[in-house]
Amino acid sequence: TVVYRLQEPSDDSSEEEAAGDTEMDFLRNLFSSTLGLGSADKVLDELTLDGVARYIKSGKCKNIICMVGAGISTSAGIPDFRSPGTGLYANLQKYNLPYPEAIFQIDYFKVNIRSRSSPCCFLFDFYQPTICHYFMKMLKDKGLLKRCYTQNIDTLERVAGLEGDDLIEAHGTFYTSHCVSFCCRKEYNLDWMKEKIFSDDIPRCDKCSSLVKPDIVFFGENLPVRFFTSMKMDFPRCDLLIVMGTSLQVQPFAGLVGRVSKSCPRLLINMEKAGQADPLFGLLGFGGGMDFDSDKAYRDVAHISTCDDGCLALADLLGWKVELEELVKQEHAQIDSQDKKEKAGGKSEAAKSSSASVAPEPKKEE
C-alpha cells in the first residue's frame, strides 16, 4: 500500500473530503450496478477515431480533458518507466539502486542529489516537446481544452505552451523547487536547481540552509492538493476525455477515467489497450475502467499507435494536420535557436574567464 503525505502544510479538511468522495463514489457505483441506474445515451455515432473527430467538429464538445503519461514524451528521448528493455526502471543498473523505485524516494534523493551520476540528472538534459504536446496546445488555442492532467515531471507541457492554469501536474514537476523547511518554503526555479546539481553542490536554501527539493512527488508523499480540488470541478463538466501514453496502473490518477459522466466519450491513444479494470474495482471506487470490446461498449475508443501518430491522425480528420505540423516546425526551430544562443553565451563567458585568468588586461592610465 502506498501512503501519501501532503506536499504543503494544511489542515485535515482536504483529506476528509477526499475520503467522503470515495465513499460516495462507492455508493453511486454500487447502486448503479445493482439497480441499473445511470444509463446514458450514446454520444458517438461510431466507436472509432473518425467518430471522435465528427463529435469534436459538431460543436457539442467544448470541455476536453487530456490525461497523459510518460508515453507522450518517449519520442522526445525521455524513457518511460515500465517498458521492458527501454524503460527507466530497466536501465538503472549503473546506479546500484536497491530496487528501481528508489530513484524517486526522498531518502535516496537526500543522499544522491549532488552527484552528476544521480538518476535525477537525466531530467535536466535538453528535450523538445512532441507532436502530442503541441496537439494539446492546439486544443487550448481553439478553446477546447478544459485541463491537462499529467503524470509527467519533465515540464514539456509548459515548454509547449500550456500554462499553470491549463495544467494539473499530478506527480509534481521539476519546474520549481522549494525549501523543505515548513518554516521557510522558499521557492527556487529550474535553472537554480540545475546549476546546483551539475556543480556537485547540495541544493541548500539561501535563507535557512535546509535542503531544497524539486516539487516532484516522491514515494511516501501525497499528490498536490490542487489535484484533488480540481478533479471535483473538472471531470463532471468534461464532454470528451482523451487519455494518452499511460498504462493507467497508478492510483489515484488512473481512477480519474471513472469521474466523467456516464455519457462522456473516452478516447485512448496508446501502444496497447489500458484501463480495462475488473468490474469489482468499479464497486470499490476506482471508476470501473474502460470498455472497448464488449457488447455493452458505447463510448470508449482505443486507437492503438504511438501518441504522436494518433494525434496526427486525429488532427488530419479534424482538418488541423498542416497547422499542427507547421506549429511543431516553428516551435522546434525557435527552441533550437534559443538553445544555440545559450550555448554560445556560455562558451563566450567561459572564454572571457579563461582569457582573464591567463593574461588580464592592464588598466589604462587616466
C-alpha positions in Angstrom: 0.0 0.0 0.0 1.4 3.4 -0.9 1.0 6.1 1.7 0.9 9.7 0.5 1.6 12.8 2.5 0.8 16.3 1.6 3.4 18.4 -0.1 2.2 21.6 1.5 1.2 22.1 5.2 -2.6 22.1 5.5 -5.4 21.1 7.8 -7.2 17.7 7.5 -10.2 19.0 5.7 -9.0 18.1 2.2 -8.2 14.5 3.3 -11.6 14.2 5.0 -13.4 15.5 1.9 -11.4 13.1 -0.3 -12.4 10.2 1.9 -16.0 11.3 1.8 -15.9 11.5 -2.0 -14.5 7.9 -2.2 -17.4 6.6 0.0 -19.9 8.4 -2.2 -18.3 7.0 -5.4 -18.6 3.6 -3.9 -22.3 4.0 -3.1 -23.1 5.5 -6.6 -21.3 2.7 -8.4 -23.0 0.1 -6.2 -26.5 1.4 -6.8 -25.8 2.0 -10.5 -24.5 -1.6 -11.0 -27.1 -3.3 -8.8 -30.2 -1.3 -9.8 -29.2 -0.5 -13.4 -29.3 3.3 -12.7 -27.4 5.9 -14.5 -27.7 4.6 -18.1 -26.5 7.1 -20.7 -27.2 7.7 -24.4 -24.6 7.0 -27.0 -22.9 10.3 -27.9 -20.5 9.0 -30.6 -22.1 7.8 -33.9 -19.2 5.3 -34.2 -16.6 4.0 -31.8 -13.6 5.0 -33.9 -11.2 7.9 -34.3 -13.5 9.1 -37.1 -16.4 9.1 -34.7 -14.5 11.1 -32.2 -13.4 13.6 -34.8 -17.0 14.1 -36.0 -18.1 14.7 -32.4 -15.4 17.4 -31.9 -16.4 19.0 -35.2 -20.1 19.0 -34.3 -19.5 21.9 -31.8 -21.1 19.9 -29.0 -17.6 19.2 -27.5 -16.2 22.2 -25.6 -14.6 20.9 -22.4 -11.9 18.3 -23.3 -9.7 16.9 -20.6 -6.4 15.2 -21.5 -4.9 12.6 -19.2 -1.3 11.9 -20.2 1.6 9.8 -19.0 5.2 9.1 -19.9 4.3 7.7 -23.3 3.8 11.2 -24.7 7.4 12.1 -24.1 9.2 9.0 -25.3 9.6 10.4 -28.9 11.4 13.3 -27.3 14.0 10.9 -26.0 12.8 10.6 -22.4 12.3 7.0 -21.4 9.1 5.8 -19.8 9.2 3.8 -16.6 8.0 0.2 -17.3 8.7 -0.7 -20.9 10.9 -3.9 -21.0 14.4 -3.2 -22.1 13.9 0.5 -22.8 12.1 1.8 -19.7 13.8 3.8 -17.0 13.4 1.0 -14.4 15.1 -1.5 -16.8 18.2 0.7 -17.2 19.1 1.8 -13.7 21.7 -1.0 -13.0 24.6 1.6 -13.2 23.1 3.5 -10.3 23.3 0.4 -7.9 19.8 1.1 -6.6 18.5 -1.4 -4.0 15.3 -1.5 -6.2 14.1 0.6 -9.2 11.6 2.7 -7.3 14.4 4.1 -5.1 15.1 6.7 -7.8 12.0 8.6 -6.6 12.3 8.0 -2.8 13.1 11.1 -0.7 15.8 9.4 1.4 17.7 8.3 -1.7 17.4 11.8 -3.1 18.8 13.4 0.0 21.9 11.2 -0.2 22.5 11.3 -4.0 21.2 14.6 -5.3 24.5 16.4 -5.5 26.1 13.7 -7.8 26.3 14.2 -11.5 25.6 10.5 -11.8 22.4 10.8 -9.9 19.4 9.3 -11.8 17.6 12.6 -11.4 20.1 14.3 -13.8 18.5 12.7 -16.9 15.6 15.1 -16.5 17.9 18.1 -17.0 19.0 17.1 -20.5 17.8 19.1 -23.5 14.4 17.8 -24.8 11.8 19.2 -27.1 8.1 18.8 -26.8 6.5 16.2 -29.1 3.7 16.4 -31.6 1.4 15.2 -28.9 2.3 18.1 -26.6 1.6 20.6 -29.4 -1.7 18.9 -30.2 -2.8 19.7 -26.7 -1.6 23.3 -27.2 -3.8 23.5 -30.3 -6.8 22.2 -28.3 -6.1 25.1 -25.9 -5.7 27.7 -28.7 -9.0 26.6 -30.2 -10.8 27.0 -26.9 -11.5 23.2 -26.4 -9.1 22.2 -23.7 -10.5 22.3 -20.2 -7.4 20.9 -18.5 -4.4 18.6 -19.0 -3.8 16.2 -16.1 -0.3 14.9 -16.5 1.7 12.2 -14.7 4.9 13.6 -16.2 7.5 15.7 -14.3 9.6 16.7 -17.4 7.9 20.2 -17.8 7.4 19.6 -21.6 3.8 20.6 -21.4 4.9 24.0 -20.2 7.5 24.3 -22.9 4.9 23.6 -25.5 2.8 26.5 -24.2 0.4 25.1 -21.6 0.4 27.4 -18.6 -0.1 26.9 -14.9 -3.9 27.1 -15.1 -4.0 24.7 -18.0 -2.1 22.0 -16.1 -2.6 19.7 -13.2 0.8 18.1 -12.6 -0.4 15.2 -10.6 3.1 13.9 -9.8 4.7 17.3 -9.4 7.3 18.9 -11.6 10.9 19.9 -11.8 9.8 23.3 -12.9 10.0 24.7 -9.4 11.7 23.6 -6.1 11.1 24.5 -2.5 13.0 24.5 0.7 11.8 21.5 2.7 11.5 23.5 6.0 7.9 24.2 6.7 9.0 27.5 8.4 10.7 28.7 5.2 9.4 27.1 2.0 11.4 29.5 -0.2 10.9 28.8 -3.9 13.6 28.2 -6.5 13.4 27.9 -10.3 14.6 25.2 -12.6 17.9 26.9 -13.6 18.9 27.3 -9.9 18.4 23.6 -9.2 20.1 22.5 -12.4 23.2 24.7 -11.6 23.4 23.1 -8.1 23.2 19.5 -9.3 25.7 19.9 -12.1 28.2 21.7 -9.9 28.0 18.8 -7.4 26.6 21.2 -4.7 24.0 20.1 -2.3 20.9 22.3 -3.1 20.6 24.1 0.2 18.3 27.1 0.9 20.0 30.5 0.7 17.7 31.6 3.5 17.8 28.8 6.1 20.3 26.3 4.8 17.8 23.5 4.7 17.6 21.0 1.8 15.9 22.3 -1.4 13.8 19.6 -3.1 12.2 19.7 -6.6 8.4 19.8 -6.5 8.1 16.3 -7.7 6.0 13.7 -5.7 8.4 11.2 -4.2 7.2 7.8 -2.9 5.8 8.4 0.5 4.4 11.9 -0.4 0.9 12.9 -1.4 -0.2 14.3 -4.7 -0.7 18.1 -4.7 -3.8 19.3 -3.0 -4.8 21.0 -6.3 -5.1 17.6 -7.9 -7.9 16.7 -5.6 -9.7 20.0 -5.6 -9.6 20.5 -9.4 -10.8 17.0 -10.3 -14.0 17.5 -8.4 -14.8 20.5 -10.6 -13.3 19.5 -13.9 -14.4 15.9 -14.5 -18.2 16.3 -14.1 -18.1 19.0 -16.8 -15.9 17.1 -19.2 -17.5 16.2 -22.5 -14.5 14.3 -24.0 -11.7 12.6 -22.2 -8.5 11.9 -24.2 -6.1 9.5 -22.5 -2.6 9.3 -24.0 0.6 7.5 -23.2 -0.3 6.0 -19.8 -0.7 2.4 -18.6 -3.4 3.6 -16.1 -1.9 1.4 -13.4 -1.1 4.1 -10.8 -3.8 5.3 -8.4 -5.3 7.7 -7.8 -4.5 9.1 -11.2 -5.9 6.0 -13.1 -9.2 6.3 -11.3 -9.9 9.7 -12.9 -11.3 7.9 -16.0 -14.3 7.0 -13.9 -15.0 10.5 -12.8 -16.5 11.7 -16.0 -20.2 11.4 -16.6 -21.6 8.2 -18.0 -22.3 9.8 -21.3 -18.8 11.3 -21.8 -16.8 9.6 -24.6 -13.3 8.4 -23.7 -10.5 8.1 -26.3 -7.3 6.2 -25.5 -4.3 6.8 -27.8 -1.7 4.3 -26.7 0.6 1.5 -27.8 -1.8 -1.0 -26.1 -5.2 -1.0 -24.5 -5.2 0.2 -20.9 -7.5 0.9 -18.1 -9.8 -2.1 -18.6 -10.4 -2.7 -14.9 -12.3 -5.6 -13.4 -15.9 -4.6 -12.6 -15.1 -5.2 -8.9 -12.7 -2.2 -8.9 -15.6 -0.1 -10.1 -17.6 -1.1 -6.9 -14.5 -0.2 -4.8 -14.5 3.4 -6.1 -11.8 3.1 -8.8 -14.1 4.0 -11.7 -14.9 0.7 -13.3 -12.4 1.1 -16.1 -12.7 1.3 -19.9 -14.8 -0.9 -22.1 -13.6 -1.1 -25.7 -14.7 -4.6 -26.8 -17.8 -5.9 -25.0 -21.3 -5.9 -26.5 -22.2 -3.1 -24.0 -19.4 -0.8 -25.2 -20.9 2.6 -26.2 -18.4 5.4 -25.5 -14.8 4.1 -25.3 -12.4 4.2 -28.3 -8.9 2.7 -28.4 -6.6 4.0 -31.1 -3.5 1.7 -30.9 -0.5 3.7 -32.1 2.2 6.0 -30.8 0.9 9.1 -29.2 2.4 11.3 -32.0 0.9 9.2 -34.8 -2.5 9.1 -33.0 -2.5 12.9 -32.6 -1.5 13.4 -36.2 -4.3 11.1 -37.4 -6.9 12.9 -35.3 -5.6 16.3 -36.4 -5.9 15.1 -40.0 -9.6 14.1 -39.5 -10.2 17.5 -37.9 -8.5 19.3 -40.8 -5.7 20.5 -38.5 -2.8 18.4 -39.7 -1.0 21.0 -41.7 -1.5 23.6 -39.0 -0.1 21.2 -36.4 2.9 20.2 -38.4 3.7 23.9 -39.0 3.3 24.7 -35.3 5.8 21.9 -34.4 8.3 23.0 -37.1 8.2 26.7 -35.9 8.4 25.9 -32.2 11.2 23.4 -32.6 13.2 25.9 -34.7 12.7 28.6 -32.1 13.8 26.2 -29.3 16.9 25.2 -31.3 17.8 28.9 -31.9 17.4 29.7 -28.3 19.5 26.7 -27.2 22.3 27.7 -29.6 22.3 31.2 -28.2 22.5 29.9 -24.7 25.3 27.6 -25.5 27.2 30.3 -27.4 26.7 32.6 -24.5 28.1 30.0 -22.1 31.2 29.5 -24.3 31.7 33.2 -24.5 31.6 33.6 -20.8 34.0 30.7 -20.3 36.4 32.2 -22.9 36.4 35.5 -21.1 37.1 33.9 -17.8 39.9 31.8 -19.3 41.4 34.8 -21.0 41.2 36.9 -17.9 42.9 34.2 -15.8 45.8 33.8 -18.2 46.5 37.4 -19.2 44.4 40.0 -17.5 44.1 43.2 -19.4 46.2 46.0 -17.8 44.4 49.1 -16.6 44.8 52.2 -18.7 46.3 55.2 -17.1 44.0 58.1 -16.6 
